[in-house]
Each structure stands twice: as structure tokens, then as C-alpha cells.
Amino acid sequence: MSLRSPLLYAAFFVALSSTTALAWAAKDTQKPAAGAHKPAAAKKPAKKAAAAPAGAPKKLAKKTSAKTPPKPIVGPFYATRLEAMALADDIATRRNLDRTWVREAIGQANFLPQVQRLMTPAPTGAAKNWAAYRARFVEPRRIAAGVDFWQANKAALDKAERDFGVPAQVIVGIIGVETLYGAHTGDFRTMDALTTLAFDYPPDHPRLAERSAYFKGELEQFLSQCNRTNVDPLAPRGSYAGAYGLPQFMPSSQVRYAIDFDGDGRIDLLNSPADAIGSVANYFKGYGWEPGLPTHYPVAFDTTRLDKDALMAPDILPTFTVASFTAKGAVLQGPALEHQGPLALIELQNGADAPSYVAGTQNFYAITRYNQSSYYAMAVIELGETVRAALLAETLGR
């Protein structure tokens, strides 16, 4: 498999001076940030020139007169980066891939400053607000789209629940929160996003080394998968983090958990809702989903013996038995008192108002393996439950 660009093109850009590359990067960082699902605005092509196909290399500029300075070259930034080419060689060796093909793929990836900005951590000190976060996802448009999605894919949702034990409303909640049922799957070129985050992760991030290593691994998985499935690595588009399809799987998750659930002989997370549904269910099974177990229980506190610091210490990881949970001042009722597995105290801050609390189970924790946030997990749960109630009300109203 070969890329659309000739080998001469990659060699030309390797020969560019680092000064030219850095000047281009500095100019591009002055552009305003784009939305999470929209790429940076494309530059207008030169007059009388045919538009280049997506991902194709820019042609060398023709000679111009002294009065008309040539336009700056805007090309594959990472072809000039020695560490990027070193990783390309390493990936090619480890994965038994064609060295030239891997070098061309990484070399033609563009540095995306807006991806770097979007990955920059939010300022610390701002109070979280569960009510505001919930309102972003549990809202009329998403609920209506969820009902439509459930009705159109009922057979696949029912099968996933039978095969994996994951309730349909949880799967519907995930796909709704992630992409509004396919309406917003992202428009960043995956090759650009992963390469930017592999080599130019926000430098002030407290876990810079760890996150850079993670995205180098995701870039390797992506290239290996493209080679195996004969896909042009410059073609796929997704989120600014490199996630893809209706369920927004990262490349490593696609390799481990994506399945052909519609039986057509191939896996398509972008165009096959059934494959997305089955893959989400398989993902949760891989992270220890327990069929029939609630995600959480209501919880109150006995302030006379409350040790909240101890209850909050494990964060969202289920750690306490019912006995040890209640001994530290948590108050459970009804079915929660019969719970056999570990529990965690989940805190959801509400800005200036009092926080909300629930007792999270192993299944709540499994949802946080999709996105390590208790706010995210509760939004998924409550969107799915709300869509389920709306679907039932619509069915009974017929």
C-alpha cells in the first residue's frame, strides 16, 4: 500500500530547514482555535490551480517575480522532525511495516495548534457544576435523537444486552454523549491529531511524559491498523484526540474491542450503528461489567459518625463493603443494603450549592473506563435513562 504522495515529496521536506518549519508553526498558532469537531480553516488555493485532493501534498510554488514574493510553504511539518522520523523507523521495525510508507505517513502529518490548545488542562480553582454539565447532554435534542436511534437499532441493542449483559440504555447513553448518535463524529484528520499529541502535547501538562507516550502508542496502533486494513492513513477523520466513529474509540480500543456485530464481514464504527453498539457492549464487558448490577445507589450521611475524608480517599474506585461504607457514616437503604460487591462514594459538585452524592458500584466504575470522570459517567447514565423513559412514554401514547 502506498500513500498518494511521491517519495520525492517526503525527501524534499526532510531537507527543509528547521527555521522554515518553526516559522510556519509560529504563524499557524496565531489562528483562533477551532471547535472540537471542526478542522482549522483551509487556505485558499492559488488562482488557476486545481484544488488538491484531501491529504494530498502541496505542489511546489512556481517562480515569481521580485515584486511578488512567493507564498510560504505550508506542508507536512513532521517530515522535518528528527524524533518523528526516528519513531517512524521504530514503528516500522517493530510492526514489520514498510519503512518508507511509515515515514511518509508521519511526515505528512500537520502540526495542529488548535489540537494542542484543546488538550490544555482547564485552569484550576474553578468550581465544577454537575447541574450545568448534565444540562449539556440531557436536553431535548439529544433525547429525541436517542429515541430515534433506539427505535432504528432496537434489534442490535436487544442482542447486545443478551450477549454482553449491558443494558441498552447505557449503550444509548454512551453514543449520545459521545457523538449525538453520529451527528458529531469529528472532522480532524486522525493522522494530524495523533501525531500532534504524540510530539507536541501541551508542554505545561503535569503528566506530559505519560500522555506523550500514550499518544505515540495510539499513533502506532493507528498506522498498524491502516496497513492491515489497506486504508490510507491520511483519510480517516475524528475527534481532536484521535477518537473515531459513533462510539469514539481510540485506535487501541478499536483493536481490542471493536467487533463486526452486523455480520457483514468487516468492522465499521462510523457507518454501522450495529457495529458501534456491539463494540461498546464488548468494551464494557472487557472492563468488568456485571450483568444485572445497578450502576449506583442513593446515599445519605449520618453526620454524627461521618468520616467523609476516608470515604472519599479511594476516589471513584469501588473499595468499601456495605459494612465498612456504613461504618464511616454513609447511609444506605433498600436494595443497596443487600449489595455484595465493593462501593465508592461519588461526589458531584454543584458550584456554590451543596454537592450531590451517590454510592457507585463496579458498573459505575466500568463507565468511567470510557472517560475517567464521574460527571461523564452520570451524564451517560441519566441520558440513557431519560431516553428510555421517553421511548416508553411514546410507545404507550400510541
C-alpha positions, 0 to 999 in steps of 0.5 A: 500500500502506498500513500498518494504522495511521491517519495520525492515529496517526503525527501524534499521536506526532510531537507527543509530547514528547521527555521522554515518549519518553526516559522510556519508553526509560529504563524499557524498558532496565531489562528483562533482555535477551532471547535472540537469537531471542526478542522482549522480553516483551509487556505485558499488555493492559488488562482488557476490551480486545481484544488488538491485532493484531501491529504494530498501534498502541496505542489511546489510554488512556481517562480515569481517575480521580485515584486511578488514574493512567493507564498510560504510553504505550508506542508507536512511539518513532521517530515522535518522532525528528527524524533518523528522520523526516528519513531517512524523507523521504530514503528516500522521495525517493530510492526514489520511495516514498510519503512518508507510508507511509515515515514511518509505517513508521519511526515505528512502529518500537520502540526495542529495548534488548535489540537494542542490548545484543546488538550490544555488542562482547564485552569484550576480553582474553578468550581465544577457544576454537575447541574450545568454539565448534565444540562449539556447532554440531557436536553431535548435534542439529544433525547429525541435523537436517542429515541430515534436511534433506539427505535432504528437499532432496537434489534442490535441493542436487544442482542447486545444486552443478551450477549454482553449483559449491558443494558441498552440504555447505557449503550444509548447513553454512551453514543449520545454523549459521545457523538449525538448518535453520529451527528458529531463524529469529528472532522480532524484528520486522525493522522494530524491529531495523533501525531500532534499529541504524540510530539507536541502535547501541551508542554505545561501538562503535569503528566506530559511524559505519560500522555506523550507516550500514550499518544505515540502508542495510539499513533502506532496502533493507528498506522498498524491498523491502516496497513492491515486494513489497506486504508490510507492513513491520511483519510480517516477523520475524528475527534481532536484526540484521535477518537473515531466513529459513533462510539469514539474509540481510540485506535487501541480500543478499536483493536481490542474491542471493536467487533463486526456485530452486523455480520457483514464481514468487516468492522465499521464504527462510523457507518454501522450503528450495529457495529458501534453498539456491539463494540461498546457492549464488548468494551464494557464487558472487557472492563468488568461489567456485571450483568444485572448490577445497578450502576449506583445507589442513593446515599445519605450521611449520618453526620454524627459518625461521618468520616467523609475524608476516608470515604472519599480517599479511594476516589471513584474506585469501588473499595468499601463493603456495605459494612465498612461504607456504613461504618464511616457514616454513609447511609444506605437503604433498600436494595443497596443494603443487600449489595455484595460487591465493593462501593465508592462514594461519588461526589458531584459538585454543584458550584456554590450549592451543596454537592450531590452524592451517590454510592457507585458500584463496579458498573459505575466504575466500568463507565468511567473506563470510557472517560475517567470522570464521574460527571461523564459517567452520570451524564451517560447514565441519566441520558440513557435513562431519560431516553428510555423513559421517553421511548416508553412514554411514546410507545404507550401514547400510541 
